Amino acid sequence: MSALHNFFFSIYPYICLAVFLMGSLARFDRDQYTWKSDSSQLLRKGSLRWGSNLFHIGVLFLFAGHFVGLLTPHSIYEHVISAPDKQLMAVYSGGAAGFICFIGLSLLLHRRLFDPRIRLTSHRTDLAILIILWIQLSIGLATLPLSLHHSDGGVMMALGEWAQRLVTFRPGGAELLVNLDWPYKIHLVLGMTIFFLFPFSRLVHVWSGFGSLAYLIRPYQIVRARRMNVPEGHNQPRRPGASV
């Protein structure tokens, strides 16, 4: 196992996680007015509606699938579904969600690059993060045939064990990925890099989406009308020539 491999899969994840959390907190504390997604809806509404909806539906499903799939120990679900069947389910469901997300992201990237008005109002970070996400999604879709080829579930088990060792601070996770095909490795490194870039891009508005869930458990607000104690006749119109 090379030193570079050990760095990317043993040390780099913690660097990205630290920057992700501390950078998000620092940006919220220092630049709250930039904590938003710059909408370009007024410039080109149709493609934004389709692109944004397809992208968000797909990416939310992919995030939930990766989170649950990687961090759920095999001992919890082995009595319900086997590792090969789980990998097959992940390939087909993740492939469908990835394809939906890919279409939406391609529409968003196209309007940013080829609409002159939107291009002028776009920041360089907007274009950069869309391109990185598009590349990451393309590589993820490219790993689907490899996952079908390794139908025994071994790749999924190795990735899950690596992720679980990271979050529980157990050593030896990088050794599990030594024989992994290179598209998986690039997909992992680029995915961690997206978390590293998260606080410096418009992706921070994702926190606001999660924060809005607090409205579901927020107590009701009681609003009472405030009535001014104004003497009668004070606001009646004056006759012309009357003294003040």
Protein Blocks (a to p, Z undefined) as FASTA:
>chain_A
ZZklmmmmmmmmmmmmmmmmmmmmmmmmmmmmlnccddfklmommlmmmmmmmmmmmmmm
mmmmmmmmmmmcfklmmmmpcfklmmmmmmmmmmmmmmmmmmmmmmmmmmmmmmmklmmm
pcfklmmmmmmmmmmmmmmmmmmmmmmmmmnommmmmmmmmmmmmmnopghklmmmmmpc
fklmmmmmmmmmmmmmmmmmmklmmmmmmmmmmmmmgccdddddddddddehklpccdeh
iaZZ
